[in-house]
Amino acid sequence: MVNHRGPGPEPGTDRLSGRAARLAELRRRRTTPVLIVGGGINGISTFRELALQGIPAILVEQGDWCQAASGALSRMIHGGLRYLESGEFALVKESVVERDRLLDNAPHYVKPLRTTVPIDTYFSGLVNAGKRFIGLTGRPSRRGALVIKAGLALYDLYTRAQGVMPPHRLAGGGETRRRWPEFSDWVKCSAIYYDAWINYPERLGFELIEDTERANPGALALNYLSLADARDGGVTLRDINGGETFTLAPELVINATGAWIDRLNGVLGPISPVPKLIGGTKGSHLIVRNARLLAALNDGMVYYENHEGRVCILFPYFGNVLVGSTDIRTDNPDDVICAEDEKRYILDSLRFVFPHISIAAQDILYTFCGIRPLPVSDTTVSGRISRSHSLKVIAPAPGRPFSTLCLVGGKWTTFRAFGAEAADLALRHLGERRRVTTEHLPIGGGRDLPARAGQAAWISGLAVQYQVDPARVAQWVVRYGSRAVALLAFVSQTPDGPLRHHPGYTVNELRFLIAREQVVRPEDLLVRRTAMAISGELTPALVEEVTGILAQALGLSESERNASLRAAGAHLAAYHGLSWLAASSTAPSSIPPAEGAP
């Protein structure tokens, strides 16, 4: 049997010391048992599952971790209540089980979420629900209380075994009106149940990578590294930043590129014809700052049907309101943005359920959009496309001696189960076996995190030990869970101070993220390692200050720093609706170094 459990890093190599060390390690590799392409949540999960079995897998991502669809989710960790109508019972059961596991394994980021469904009638939707269930129609339609209660009863059945969430209940008209007085007059009653939400999905993705590399020193993950070519039995990887190329001969390639699966299969060739596996849909969301709307939510999520039956959601998120989403078929995964007509649709849906609350254009702080990597389908109704996942194996061919395993579909909530399924198939291909399971394995800052009742005393002790304000320690525990201890050890080594333009973060906090979390570009910090962007806190001065700290940490020249600043402004303007940043990010810096900078 081939030994798939080596090579590891050279003795004494600190693989977490920076990008140069990672590239140096990749440079000395010539072969790998498994190359995983795609650093979204499913690729990361597969990397974790394989590496924990001792396989020195390599994971590459052409952008940043969780940059595409995995960073554009609705921030819900949920069972998929509406999938019951289409008969996807196995998916709902799996999702509920995985949701509850995430509540246990990542309690620092995944929290319970009380959800309210406003209802306009008791009996409507029975016929259409039956038609959807047996596949006679996929078109959305209004659902009455009986249909919703039947679905929630099944939901409770799957949840009861875990004993994590309270059962659902129906609230009559009087209670509904008292608790949600801003609801439209068409709301006659409501249903209340529990799901979960995630505040830092991209951070959870990175923590999975960090856990994996620490558990298996032979595992290697690199962002901003693309698969450029495949020939002569190997593949060519290209560093997006420096342009250097690396050649690897993999035994198995795992295509976890989501909406880009078909495109990568074409690069990997030769396959004729290239099988089409993906037919995704576009989903856009808005972050809205409106005090009246936030108050109307009563600290929970509203899960409602628009006038045509399309399901929409809104819930509190970092002091604002997250609203979404659209579901538009698209074949081009590049350059997806929240278009003006999508903004209008989402705001119209808001007016449908909260007609007396006016949302102005300036209330929209931020937009984000991603492609759901759904299996190819000839249906004309997006809601009929399965949200489940599957695996497709492409056998070796002349000039391509490696097999390709494609991860098709999947949803954020079920990433662990999907990754485990993919890893098990890969292990069989390698002639290896599973040694470790991950169902109850804590993730990152969820490990050794005291229960809520004991956190106050723990935080006080850390504040005394590291001589840091207890309020700041509490803030870091919210952001990083138990990883706040490593952050405290780092920031206490040199003088620290708050950012000039965002006192909620400190200079050394950002330096810690840059040093430990493979930060390459300003938007990696602003969008994915912190919540500055999505919480609507960006200003031109803040973007410039953060870019300056990054440039200093990475040793960038002034011209490189200014180029990074321009690129960050253009990216945030194009993909997140912050058009005012593009123009403000073109001038050279006039802001002095932040406090605590040498």
N, C-alpha and C positions, 0 to 999 in steps of 0.2 A: 504493500500500500504506500502511496506517495505521502510523504510527511508534509501536511499542510499547515503545520503550527510554527513555521519559521519562514524567513528570518525575522529576528527582532531588531531593535535599534542597536547600534554599536554601544559597548559599555561606556558609561559616563555621559551619554548623550541626554541632554534635557530637552525632550521633545515638545515641551510646552513653553519653550523660551522665546518663540517667535517664528515668523514665517520663514526666515532664512534657514533655520534648523530643520523645518519641515521639508522645504525644498531640497535641502542637502540629503535628507534621508530618502526622499523619493528618487533623487539622482542616483543613489547607489542600488536601488532596486532594479532588477531586470525581469523578474517574473512575479506573479501574484496569483494565489489560488482564486481570489474573487476581487473583481473591480466593480464597485457600485457607482453608477453615474446618476447623479441627481440628489441634491442635498435638501429636498423637502422632507416632510415629517416621515413619509413612508420609506424613503431611502435611508434616512437616519435610523429609523427603527430596525430595518434589515441589517444595517451595519452593526448596530448594538447586539442584535440577536446572534449574529455570526461570530463577532469578536468575543462574546462571552463564552462561546464554545471553544475558544482557543484559536480560531481562524484569524490570521493576520490580514484581514480584509483592508482594502483601500477604498475610501469614499472621496469622490470629487464632485464639485459643484461649480458651474461656470459663473455663477454670481455669488451672492452671500447666502448663508444658511436660511432656509425658510423665507426666501425673498419673494417667491411667486405665489402660487395658490395657497401654500402653507402659511403665508403671512396675511392672506386676504380672507380668512374665514370670518364667520359671523360672531366669533368669540364665544360660541356655544359648544359645550360638551354635552351631547344629548343623544337620546335613544332613537330619535327620528319618528315621532308620533305619526306623521302623515304617511310614512311608508307602510303602515298597517293596511291602508286602503288598497294598495297595489299588491297586497299579499306577501310582502317581504318580511315575514315573521322572523325568520332566522337572523336577518340583518338587525331588526329591532332588538331581539333578545341579546345578540352579541354586543350591540351598542350600549344597552343598558348595563350589561355586566362590565364592559370596559369603562364606561363612565364611572361606575362605582369603584372600580380599581384605581382610576385616576384620582378620585377623591381621597383615597387612602395613600396612594404612592406619591402624589404631588399636591399635598394639602396647602402648600405655600402659594400655588397658582390656580388651583381648581377648587371652586367653591359652589355650594348649593345655590340654586336660583329659583325663587318662587315665581311661578308663571301663571298668568291670568289669560284666559281665552274669552273675549266678549262674544256673546251669542245673540242672534236676532230672532230666533224662532226655536220651537221645540222639535218640530217634525220634518223640516225641510232637509233635502240632501239624501234621503233614504234610498231613492231609486238610483240616483247618480253614484252614490257610494257603492251600491251593489254592482253597477256597471263597471266602475273603475276596478273593483276587486276581481271581476272575471275578465277584465281586459276589453270590454266593449267600448269604453271611452277613456280617454286620459285627460279630457278637458277639465279644468278646475271649475268648481261650482260651490255655492254657499252650503255650509254644513249646519244642521240644527243640533239642539242639545242632545237628542238621543244618539245621533251618529257620533258626536264628540265623546259622550259618556261611554259608549261601547268601546271606542278606541282607548280611552283612559283606563277602562277596566282591564283590558289586555295589558296595557302598560304597567299597571299596578301588579298584575300577575307575574310579570317578568321581574319587577322590582322587589317583590315581597321576599324572595329567597335571599336577597342581599341584606334586607333589613336596614337600609341606609336612609331612604326617603319616606316621608309621610304619604299616605294614600291620597288620591284626588278627592275632591268634593265639588258639588254644584252650589253656587250661591244664587239665591233668588233675586228678583228685581230690586227689592228694598235694600238688601245688603250690598248689592252691586252698585247701586246709585250712591249709597253712603260712602263706600270705600273709593269709588272712582267717579266722582261727580262730574268730571270733564268728559266722560264718554258721550258719544253721540246718542241722540234720542232713539236710534234704531236698536240699541243694545237693550235686550229684555232680561238677560240673566248672564251668568258667567260660570266658567269652570276654572278651578284652581288646582294646579299640580306642581311638582318639583322636577327640575332638571338641574343642569350645572353650567357654569360659565368659566372661562379662563381669562385672566387679566394679562398675562405675558406669554402668549403662545410661542413666539420666536425664541424667547429666553429658555423655555422648556426644551425646545429643539436643541439649542446649544448645550444645555446641561446634559442631555442624553449623550451627545458627542464627548463631552468632557469625562463623564462617568465611564464611557466605553474605552477611551484611550488610557485612562488610569487603570482599568481592570485588565487590559491586554496591551502591554507595551509594544507589541508588534502591529497593532492596528493604527492606521494613519488616515486622517481626514484633512482635506485641503479645499478651501473655498477659492473662488476666482481662478479655477483651473478647468479648462474645457477639453473635451475629447474632440480633437481636430481631424483625425484621420485614422483609418484602419487598413493595414496592408502587411503582407509578408508574415502573417500569423500574429501580428501584434497591433497595438494601438498607440497613437501619438497623442500625448497630452500637452496642452500649451498653457503656460502661465499668462493669464489675461493682463497682468500688470507689467511684467518684464519682457514677455515674449519668448522666454526660454521654452524649449520643447523637451519632452521626456518620452522614452519608448518603453512600453511594458508588454509582456506576453502573458495575458490572463488565461486561466483555465476556464473561467466562467465570467461573463459580463452580466451584471444585473442592471437592466434599464429601468430606472425609477424616476424618469424625467417628467412624469405626469403628462401634461398636454403636449410635450415635445417628444413623446415616445416614438411616433412614426418617423419623425425627422431624424432622430438618432439611429433608428434601425436602418434608414437609408445610408447614413454615414458608415455604419458598421458593415453593410453589404458583404459579399454580393448576394442579394436575394431578389428573385424575379418571379412574380411581381412582389414588391414590398407590401406586406399585409397591412391594411389599415385597421388600427385597434382603437383609436381614440376619436371621439366626437364630442367635444366639451361644450359647456355653456358658461356664459359670462355672468358673474355676480358682482354688483356694485353696492357699496354702503356709504352712508354719510355719518359724520360726527357733527352733532348739532348742539349749540349752546343756547338754551332757552330755559330760563328759570321756571316758567309756568309749566312747560312740558315735563321738565325733570320732576317737579312736585307732583304732577298728575300721575306719574308712574308708581307712586307710593312704595318706592324702594324694591320694585320687582320688575319682571319682564311682562310685556303685553305681546301676546302671540295671536295675531288676528288675521282675518281674511279680508283682502281688499274687495271692492265692489264686484270684481269678476271672479273671485274665489282664490286668487293667488295668495299664498301665505306670506305674511310679512312679520317682522319682529322689531321691537325697540325696547331698550333697557338702559339703566344708568351705567355709565362707563367713564371712569376717572373724572367724575363730577359733571360730565356732559351726558348726552344721549346718543347711543349708537342706533341707527335706523337702517334697515335693509329688508330684503335685497331684491335684485332683479334676477332673471333666469333666461338669458338670451343665447340662442344657439350661435356658435362661431367656430370657424375652422382655423382661424389664425391666432395662435397664442401670444404672439408678439405685440407689444405696445398696447395692451388693453388698458383703457382708462374709463372712468365714470363719465359718460357723455351727458350732455345737457338734457337730452330727453329722458335719461335715467333719473337724473336729479328731479325733474318734474314729476315723473312717475312716483318716486318715493315720497315727495312732498304731497302729492295728491292722495296717496294712500294714508298719510298722516292726517290730512284733513278729513278723510272718510271716517276715521275712528275718533279723532279729536277736532271736531269742526270749529270750535270756538277759540282754538289756539292758533295764532298767526305766526308762521315761520318766515322770517325775512331771509333774503339771499345772504346777508352778512352773518346770519346765525350759523351758516355752514362753515365749520372750521377746517374740515379735512375730509377728503374722500379717499376711498381705496377700492380696488377692483381686482379680481382674479378669475382664472379659468378653472372651472371644476373639471378634472380629468375623467370624464365619464366614458364608458365603453361606447364604441360606435353603434349607432342605431339609426334605422330608417324612419322612426316615428316622427311625426310633425309636431308633437306636443312634448316639450321639454320635461314636464312632470312625469312622463311615463318612462323615462330613461332610468334604469336601475342605479341606485347609489351604492350598491354592493361592490365587492372587489373580486378580482380573479387573476390567475397567473397564466401566462402564455409562454411556452418554450419554443425557441427557434433553434433548430438543430445546426450543428456545424456544416460548413459548405467548403468547397475548394477555395483556398485563399483566406478562409475564416475558420480556423480549426477550433475555435471556442464556441460553446453554446451561449445563447442569450436568453435570459429569463426576464420577461417583461411584467411589471406590476401595473395592472390595468384597473382604473377606478379607485375606490376607497374613499373614506371620509376621515376627518381628523380624529374623531372620537375612537375609531377602531384601529389606530395606527399600530398599537402594540400587537394585536391579533394578526393583522395583515403582515407585519414584519416577521412575526414568528412563523407564519405559514410559508412565507417566501424563504426564510432561512432553513426551514426543515426540508424544503425541496432542494435547496442548494447543498445542504449537507448530504443528502442522498446522492446527489450528482458527484460530490467529492469523495464518497465512500466513508463519510464521517457520521458521527451520531451526536445527538443533543446531550449535553451534560448539565446545563443550567436552565432553569425556567425563570420567567420574568413577571409572572402574574402578580406576585406580591413583593416585587423589588422596588424599593423607594428610588425616586429620581432626584438627583441634584440636591437642591436646598430643602427637599422634603425629607431627606434623611436626617435622623436625630433631631428633628424639630420638636420642641416640647409642645404638648397639647395646649390649647388656648388658655386653659385655667392656670397653667404654670408659666406662660410666656412673660408675664409682667416681671416676675422675680428674676427670670433668666436674663431679660433685657437689662434690668437694673444691675445685675452682677457684671454683665459685659461692659456696661457704661463705666462702672468703677474700675474694672480691670484695665480698660484701654483709655480711660480718661477722656471719654467722648460724651457729649450731651445725650441723655437718655432718649430724648425725642428723635435725635438723629439715628440712634441705634434702632429704635422702633421702626423708623422709616425704612432703614436698610433691611430689617427682617421682613417687612412687607414685600420689598422688591426682590430679595435674594434668599429668603428662608434661612436655613442654617448656614448657607454659604456667606452670610453676613460676618461670621467669625473670621473666615479667611480675608474678607475685605477689611475688617478692623485691624488685623495683623499687618496688612499691607499699608493702609493709610496712616498708621501710627509710626511708620518708619521715618517719615519726613514731614515737615510742616505742611498743613493742609488749610484750605479755606474754601468758602462757597464760591460758585461761579458768580461773576458780576451780574450776569443777565438771567440767572435762574438759581437763586439761593437754595432751592430744593435739592440741588446736586452740588457735590464738591469736586475740586480739581483732582484730588487723588482718587476719588471714586471713578472718574472717567479714565484716569491713568490705569487703574486696576482692570477695567473692562478692556482697554486697549492691549494691555500686556497679556491678559489671560484668555481673551475670547476672540482671537483671530479678526480683530477689527482692521479693515483695510481702507475704507472710505468714510467720509463724514456721515453719509446716510446710514451706514451700518450702525453707528452710535445713535443717531437721531431717531431712526425709524424702528430698529430691531433690538438693540441692546437696552434702550431706555424707552419710556413712553412719552418723550418730549413732543414728538410730532403728532401722534395720534390723539394726545390729550389737548391739542390745540394751543400749545405753549410756545411754539416757535416764533422768533422775531429775527429779522436780519442780523441784529447784533449778536444774538445767541448762536445762530448758525456760524457766524464768523468766529466767535470765541471758541466754540467746540472744535471747529476746523483748525484753529491755531494750536489747541492742545494736542490734537491728533498729529499735526505736522511736526510739532516739537518731539513727541514721543517716537515717531517713526523716522526722524531725522530728515524730513523733506526740506528741499530748498524753498526759497521764497516763491519762485515761479511754479514749482510743483504744488505748493500750498495754495496759491491763487487759482491754479487750474482745478484743484480739488474743490475749492469753494465755488467756482463757477459751475462745475459739474453737479455738485450737490444742489445748488439752487435750481438748475435746469431740471434735474430729476424730480425734485419736490414739486416744482411747478407743473411738469408734464403729467406725473402719475398720481399726484395727491391734491391737485386743485389749488396749490399755493402759488398762483401766478405772480404775486407781488415779490416772491423771493428771487425769481429769475433775474430781474433788473437790478435788484439790490446786491446781488452776489457777483457783480462784474468788476467792481472797483477793488484795488489793492487794499490791504488792511490798514486801518488807521486806529485800531483799538490796541492798547498796550496789553502785555501778558497778564493773565489772571493772577489773583492772589495765590501764593504758594508756589508759583512757577519760579524756577531758578533764574 
